[in-house]
Structures are given as structure tokens and as C-alpha cells.
Amino acid sequence: MIDACPNAQWRLLFGLARYAGLRITSESHPLTLADVNFEHSRLTVRSPKTEHHAGHEQRIVPITPELMVLLQARFDEIEDGEERLITIGGKGGGMTRPTRRIITRAGITPWNGQWQTLRQSCEKALAMTYPQYAVSHWIGHSITVRADPPSL
């Protein structure tokens, strides 16, 4: 799907969901240039969803090699004076149609909850290499949230 994106910003948006497990748009759209630490391969993520819990206002997420490439491409094209990494869509910004077009262009049938699915895929992939407590911290929820199966 990332290859089907029209530009570096859309590729980064998909990458933030798939490789960093960010919530789209609440965590992706506030990201600024200053939140990216290329030297230590770390991304500072502010989380409006969990900020009311002490110590959960933000978290540090590792930048995977795949995400590093997407971040660098976005940095290379960013305009002088631009601070935000993602300026497309957002609250009320009409992301559903362009997202579905990208998915269709990739040869995949669109589905509901595409951003959540990418986030879940990220968590599963990370959990194959790292301990679940670390992955849950990076994703931004408690380990018990991951352990609870969805109710039917």
C-alpha cells in the first residue's frame, strides 16, 4: 500500500500506522520535526487519548528501518518554515476517500478500520521480536488491553 501512495507525506502516514503503531490522526498529525531523533532512532509521540493518565502524555517509539526511510523522504521534501510532518487530512479533513483510493490502487479491496488494522499489524510484528510489555508501551496501551480479547 505504501508504494501506491501519491507522495512522501501519504507514505509516511501509512508508515506511522504500520511501522510505529500510531493512532491516525490523533497521534500522527501533531508530530513535528523536533519529535524525530534520527541519531537515536526514536520518535516522541504525544497521545491525546492517554494524556489524562499520569505519565502517559507522551511516549518514545523506536523508528524501524522501514519507517526511517519514510521519515527521511518526508524530511527531504519539507518546506522551510513547515513544522508538522503530516499536514494532509486530519479532523474533518476527508481522509476516508483518499485512503480508500490508495488501498484500491494497491490492488487491495478496501475494508473498514484500515488505520486500526495497520496499527494492530505493527503490534503483532513487533511482538514477534520484542517482549509484549515493551511493545504495549510503544503502541500506547497497557499490556492488559492487548491481552483482553474483543467481545462478540
Secondary structure, 3 states (H helix, E strand, C coil): CHHHCCCHHHHHHHHHHHHHCCCCCCCCCCCEHHHEECCCCEEEEECCCCCCCCCCCEEEEECCHHHHHHHHHHHHHCCCCCCECCCCCCCCCCCHHHHHHHHHHCCCCCCCCHHHHHHHHHHHHHHCCCCHHHHHHHHCCCHHHHHCCCCC
